[in-house]
Every structure is written in structure tokens, then in C-alpha cells.
Amino acid sequence: MTIVAAALIHRQGRILICRRRADQDHAGKWEFPGGKLEPGETLATCLRRELAEELGIEAVIGKEISRYQFRYPGRKRIQLVFFQVSEYQGEPGYSQFAEVRWVPVEQMPSFDFLEGDVEFVKALATGVFDLPGPDAK
């Protein structure tokens, strides 16, 4: 099973989401930054590495928010593990993505997310998870 670590990066009540480029699988879909766990890595190490590669930031990985499994048609099952990230150095860039946006949680379901993230995004929007409020970094 492939394990994917993803970040809920928040700033002033908004979460950073990223849209895939036209040359990537699931082109144009929105997702959370992160990536696949490599051999010998912890989830936190994986996520720090991915955020540095994808966004050019040095992140402090916070608490685990959610963990679940999903299977895309014709592919093996993946495990998605989401972490809170409210502290980081640098300004997120998006050379690895078509675009990035800071979005209020309640507006997230209106974006065309990857199928594996849709139910998680709906749960986020309903306030199921304990995330920092608008006054947080």
C-alpha cells in the first residue's frame, strides 16, 4: 500500500490548496500539498521533504488530523495521512502546481478536489476537525 502524507497549511483562517498542472495525472484537480512516503522515512520527515520540494518552505509538522484509505479505479489502495501545519518559514511558491490558493475552510467543497479528498474536504467544511481559527498564523 502506498502511504501519502498531506498538509493542512493554515494562515489567518484559510488553508492552502494546490491545483495540478495540465501535464499531471488528474490534471486541473485541487489537492493538499504532500506526497508519498519513501523507504526509511517517518511521515513527518516525508511531509517536510515534500513541502520543501513542492512549495519551497521549511515546515513544522503539527498533529495528525485524519487518516483513511482510498482506492482509485485500477490502482492499488493508498493511505492518506493529513497533518496540521501552522508554522513554516518562507512564502509558499507553486512551481510544481498550476496554481495555489488560500481558501476559507467553508468554501473548500466548491473546488474540484481529487476524488480521494472529496469526503475529507466535506468533513473539514462542517467543522469536524479541530483546526486553528482565523486569528491563527
N, C-alpha and C positions, 0 to 999 in steps of 0.2 A: 504494500500500500504506500502511496506517495503521501508525504506529510507536508502541508503548506502552512507557513506562519504568516499572518497578516496583521497589519497595524491599523488601529483606530487612532489616528493622529488628530488631536483636537487643539483648537485655538479659538478663544473668545466665543464658545458655544457652537462652533462649526467643526465639521470633520472633513479631512482631506480625502477626496476620491479622485481616481485616475481613469482616463478613457484610453482604451487600447488603440494602437495605430492600425492603419489600413493593412499593413503587411503582417500582422499578427493573427493567430487563431482568435476567433470571437471578435473580429475587428469592430471597433466602434462601441463595444460594451464597456460599461463602467465597472470598476473593481476597487478594492483596497490595496494599497501597496504592500508588497511582501513577496515571498517566493518559497521554493522547495528546499526542504531540509537536505543537506549534504551529509555523507557519512562522517561521523565523529563530531558533528555539531550539536549543540543544545538548541532548543527552539529560540531562546533569547539571542544566542550568537548568530543563528541563521537570520533572524529578523534584523538585527543590527547591520549585518553584512548586506542584506538586500536593500535596506533603506539607504545605506551609503552608496550602493551601486545605482539604484533607481532614481533617488531624489537628491543625492549629494549631501545628506545630513548625517550627523552623529547623534543617534537617539539613545535615550534611556528607556529601556523596555520596562513597562509597568506590569500591573496584574493581568492575569488571563481573564478575558471577558466571556468567551464561549469556545466550545469545541464540538464539532459534529462531523459526520461523514456524509459524502455525496458522491454520486457516480454519474458522470456524463455518458450519454449513449455511446457504446462502442469503445469505452475506455475503462481502465481499472479504477477502483474506488480510491478516493482521496480523503484525507482527514484534514479539515480546516481548523486552525487554532488562531483565535483572534486575541490580540493583546492591546492594552491601553498604552498610548504614548502621548504624554503631555509635556515632556521635557525633551528638547533636542537643540543642537547647535547648527546654525546655518539656515539658509532660506531654501525651502524645497524647490528644486528645479524639476523639469519634466522632459528631459531629452529622451527618456525611454518610453514616453507616452505621447499620444496626440495632444492631450491637454490634462490639466489638473484643476480642480475647483474646491473651494472651501464652502461646504453646504450645511445649512442647519439640519439637524437630525430629522425634524418633522417633514422636510422636503425631499429626503432621500428616496422614498418609494416612487417618486415621479421620474427618476432616472432609469435608464435601461441597463440594469446590472446583469452581470454574468448569472446564469441560471442557478449556480451553486450558492450565490449570495442573496438571492431574492427573499427567501424566508427570513434570513438573518436581518436583512435591511428592514423588513416589515416589523420585526420584533424590536429593533432599535428605535424605530419611529414611534412605537407605542410606549416607550419608556421602560421596557422590561429590564434593561441593563442599567446598572448604576454608573453613569458617566458624569464627568465634571460639568457644572453649569456654565452659563455664558460668561461669568467673571473669571473662569479659569484661563490659564495661558493659551 
